[in-house]
Amino acid sequence: MKLLRWILIAVLVVLIGLAAWLWDPLPRNPSFEALTERAALYDAEVIRDNWGVPHIYGARDADVAFALAYAHAEDDFETIQETLAATRGVLARYKGADAAVTDYLVGLFGVWDTIEAKYETGVTPEVKALAEAYVAGLNLYAAEHPDATWKGLAPFTAEDVIAGFIFKTPFFYGFDDALLELFADERTAQIALAPTPDRDAWMVGPRTAPERGSNAIAVAPQRSGDGVTRLLINSHQPMTGPVAWWEAHLVSEEGLDITGGLFPGTPVILHGFNKDLGWANTVSAQDLADVYVLERNPDNDMQYRLDGDWRDFEVSTVTIPVKLWGPFVYSAKRRVLRSEHGPVVEAPHGTYAVRYAGMGEVRQLEQYYDLNRARSLEEFMQAMAQNALPSINYLYADKDGHIAFIHNGQYPTRDNNWDWSGDLPGDRSDLIWEGYRPYEDAPMLVDPVSGVVFNANNQPYSATDGPDNLQPEDFPQSMGLQTNETNRSLRLIELVPQYPVLDRTALLEIKFDTAYATGSEADQVITAVLAQDWSADPQLAAAAEHLAAWDRHMAADSRHAALGGLTVLRDITERFTKIPAPEPSEAFRQAVDYLITHHGRIDPTWGDVNRLVRGEVNLPLDGGPDTLRAIYPAEVRDDGYLHATAGDTWIALVEWAEDGTQSADVIHQFGNATLDETSPHYADQAPLFAEMKWREALLSREAVEANASCTYRPGSGSFEDCRPD
C-alpha cells in the first residue's frame, strides 16, 4: 500500500509539473481606453444601403480606411481576427494543431523578419497612415465588443496589415503547390539542365491552375455595338473564409471614389471600379518559384555546398504555441534554416531551398492604394509599374474606351540558357537570381483591334479573337509563362468570335454559359466513357445512352447534366483537391450508383442536385466546376446534394456610355452579413444570384441616401443601432 501511495504521489507530482509547464493562459486585451485612444483621430460616415452594403464617406483616405475596418468588423470580425492571427504566426494558439503548419510557414517565409527590416524605410508614410487608420477602426470595434475579441490578439497594428500582404500574395500563383510537393513523402521532380545546341530544355507539362479561378472580359466601344465600354468582373473565390469577397464603396474628399471587393484585413479595394476606370483580376499560374537541391556537408549538417565551398546555414527557431485545452498550451519549436537562395525545407527525401516572387516585398498595399486612386490608363499603368504584386492577371477598361490585358508578374531575372521548370542545382551561385524583369517585359495587350480582351486563368496567348494576340516566341522561356487553357478559356475562344457585336446581351450570354468545350477535360472524360462497351450491364448501357444525349451544358433544368456533371467532377477538381480522380469508366459507374441511391433515377434535374445553401435558403443552381457560370462544391455529399462553396461570388458589370456616363450592376452570392445569421443581409442576395440576376450599384451620394437603411459614424454609432430590438 505504501508503494502504491508513493507511485500515486509521484504520478500526481508529474501531472502537476506537466500542467505547470503547459499552463499559458492568454493575456487580457488592453482596456477600452487604450484600444480607442487613436479612434478620435478619424471621422467618417457609414451609410448602409438597403442591401447592407457600406458606403463610406470621409474627408481623408485615412478616415475612410478607419470606418471601412469598423464596418467590415461588424460583418465578419471573426474572420478578420483569424486572418491577423495567421499573419502573426499564432493561429495554432487559438485553433489547435491543425493551424500549426500555417504558423510554421510564417516563420519559414521570414514574414516578420521582413517587417523588422523594411517596414520603417520600405513603406511610405501615406501607406502607413492608411494602415494605422484601418487598425484604429478594428481596435475601436474590439473595444466595443470585448466578448467577440480573441484574448491576447488586440491591439491590432499597422504592421499586421502589411505582413498580411507579404504572407498571402505568393499563394495566388500556386506557391503553395510547390511547397506541398517539397513536404510530401516523395519527390519526383528532375534536376533542370542547361540546354545544349542539340537539345531543347526539358519541360514539364503545363501548370494547372490553382483552386481559385476567375473570368474577366473587357469590351471596347468599337465592338460593343452601342458605343458603350463594358467590363465584366467575375472572380472565383471561396464563398466564405479569409479570401471571400466583401463589398464596399469608398469615397473621400482626397479623390477616392471606388466600389469593389476586398478580403478580411485589407484597407483598400482589391478589384473593382471608380468613376473613370475599373479592373478585374484572374489568378495566373506562372512559374515564379524555384527549388534548389542542396548538398549538405557530411561532416557538418549545418553547412551546404556553394561554389565549391561549404557555407553555414543561417539558423533560427520558430516557436509555435499550440492550443491543447483551455489555458494549456504546448510550445513546439522548429528549426528554420536559410541559405543564400532563400528559406530551406528539410524533407525526408532531401534538403531544398526556395526562391520565389514576392519574397521580402513590402509594397503590395502601396500598389493597391495607387490603383484605387488611378483615374486614367496612364495612371493605372504607372501604378502597375511599381511591380510589387508577384502575380495576378489584370483586365482593364475605362471611360475613354481603352481596354487592356496584363499577364502581371514579378518575373525573376533568370538566365535564359537554363531550363527553370525543374529543380535546380543548389551549389551554383550564378543560378541565384536577383531582382525582377522590368514591368514592361510582362505580356500585355492594350487596345487590340478586335475590341475585346478576356482571360479565364489561361495562357496569355489567347487574350482576344483578333490578329494581334501575343505570341510565345516573343517571350523568353525563362519567364515561366503560363501555358494551359481551362474549359472556361476554351469556351471563350469558341464563343466570342460568334458575336461580331458584343453588346450587353451577348456579354451576359457568354458570362452565364454553362457548357463544357469541345476538347476540354470534361469532354475527354465523356468521350472515354462512351467509347466503352456497356452492353453487358443493362442499367449502365441505358445510362450510357442517356449520357450520349448530353449537350455538355450544366443548366439547372437539364436532366442529363447530373449524370454528366458527376462523371466529370473529380477529374476537373483533382488539381486542387489533390484527390486522384477515378478512371472515366469508374467515375461513370459511381455517378450512376450515386444518383440511383440518392435520387432513385439517373436523370434528376441538375438543379435538384446542385444547390446554393445559406441558412434556411436552399436554391437550385446552373453551372458547374470550370464552366463560365462557375460553381464548385466542397464534396460529393452523402445526402445526394452538392453544396456550392466556391466559384462565382461577387460579380460586377460596369458600363461607360460614349459621354462617359457610368452605370454598374453587381451581385454577391449571399449578402454582406458574412457571419450573422440573424441579419436580413445574411442571404438576401442569394435568390438573385441563383437566378443570375443583378442589383444596381449605387454610385452617387443621392442614390445612396435614397436607398439608405442606416447611417452612423463609428465611435458614436453602429449598424447594430439600426437593428430592430
KAHU-V944418 format. One record per run of one state. SS is the DSSP state (@ for helix, = for strand, . for the rest). FROM is the first residue (numbers start at 1). LEN is the number of residues. If there is no record, write none. Layout:
ss=SS from=FROM len=LEN
ss=SS from=FROM len=LEN
//
This chain:
ss=. from=1 len=1
ss=@ from=2 len=21
ss== from=23 len=1
ss=. from=24 len=8
ss=@ from=32 len=5
ss=. from=37 len=2
ss=@ from=39 len=3
ss=. from=42 len=2
ss== from=44 len=6
ss=. from=50 len=4
ss== from=54 len=5
ss=. from=59 len=2
ss=@ from=61 len=28
ss=. from=89 len=2
ss=@ from=91 len=5
ss=. from=96 len=1
ss=@ from=97 len=13
ss=. from=110 len=1
ss=@ from=111 len=12
ss=. from=123 len=2
ss=@ from=125 len=20
ss=. from=145 len=1
ss=@ from=146 len=3
ss=. from=149 len=9
ss=@ from=158 len=16
ss=. from=174 len=1
ss=@ from=175 len=9
ss=. from=184 len=7
ss== from=191 len=1
ss=. from=192 len=2
ss== from=194 len=1
ss=. from=195 len=1
ss== from=196 len=1
ss=. from=197 len=2
ss== from=199 len=1
ss=. from=200 len=13
ss== from=213 len=7
ss=. from=220 len=1
ss=@ from=221 len=4
ss=. from=225 len=4
ss== from=229 len=10
ss=. from=239 len=7
ss== from=246 len=7
ss=. from=253 len=4
ss== from=257 len=6
ss=. from=263 len=8
ss== from=271 len=4
ss=. from=275 len=2
ss== from=277 len=6
ss=. from=283 len=6
ss== from=289 len=6
ss=. from=295 len=1
ss== from=296 len=2
ss=. from=298 len=2
ss== from=300 len=7
ss=. from=307 len=2
ss== from=309 len=4
ss=. from=313 len=1
ss== from=314 len=12
ss=. from=326 len=2
ss== from=328 len=11
ss=. from=339 len=4
ss== from=343 len=5
ss=. from=348 len=2
ss== from=350 len=7
ss=. from=357 len=7
ss=@ from=364 len=10
ss=. from=374 len=3
ss=@ from=377 len=8
ss=. from=385 len=8
ss== from=393 len=6
ss=. from=399 len=4
ss== from=403 len=5
ss=. from=408 len=4
ss== from=412 len=1
ss=. from=413 len=5
ss== from=418 len=1
ss=. from=419 len=4
ss== from=423 len=3
ss=. from=426 len=3
ss=@ from=429 len=3
ss=. from=432 len=4
ss== from=436 len=1
ss=. from=437 len=2
ss=@ from=439 len=3
ss=. from=442 len=2
ss== from=444 len=3
ss=. from=447 len=5
ss== from=452 len=4
ss=. from=456 len=16
ss=@ from=472 len=3
ss=. from=475 len=2
ss=@ from=477 len=3
ss=. from=480 len=7
ss=@ from=487 len=12
ss=. from=499 len=5
ss=@ from=504 len=8
ss=. from=512 len=3
ss== from=515 len=1
ss=. from=516 len=5
ss=@ from=521 len=10
ss=. from=531 len=7
ss=@ from=538 len=11
ss=. from=549 len=4
ss== from=553 len=1
ss=. from=554 len=7
ss=@ from=561 len=17
ss=. from=578 len=6
ss=@ from=584 len=16
ss=. from=600 len=6
ss=@ from=606 len=4
ss== from=610 len=5
ss=. from=615 len=2
ss== from=617 len=4
ss=. from=621 len=3
ss== from=624 len=1
ss=. from=625 len=5
ss== from=630 len=4
ss=. from=634 len=8
ss== from=642 len=15
ss=. from=657 len=5
ss== from=662 len=6
ss=. from=668 len=18
ss=@ from=686 len=5
ss=. from=691 len=4
ss== from=695 len=2
ss=. from=697 len=4
ss=@ from=701 len=6
ss=. from=707 len=1
ss== from=708 len=5
ss=. from=713 len=1
ss== from=714 len=1
ss=. from=715 len=2
ss== from=717 len=1
ss=. from=718 len=1
ss=@ from=719 len=4
ss=. from=723 len=3
//
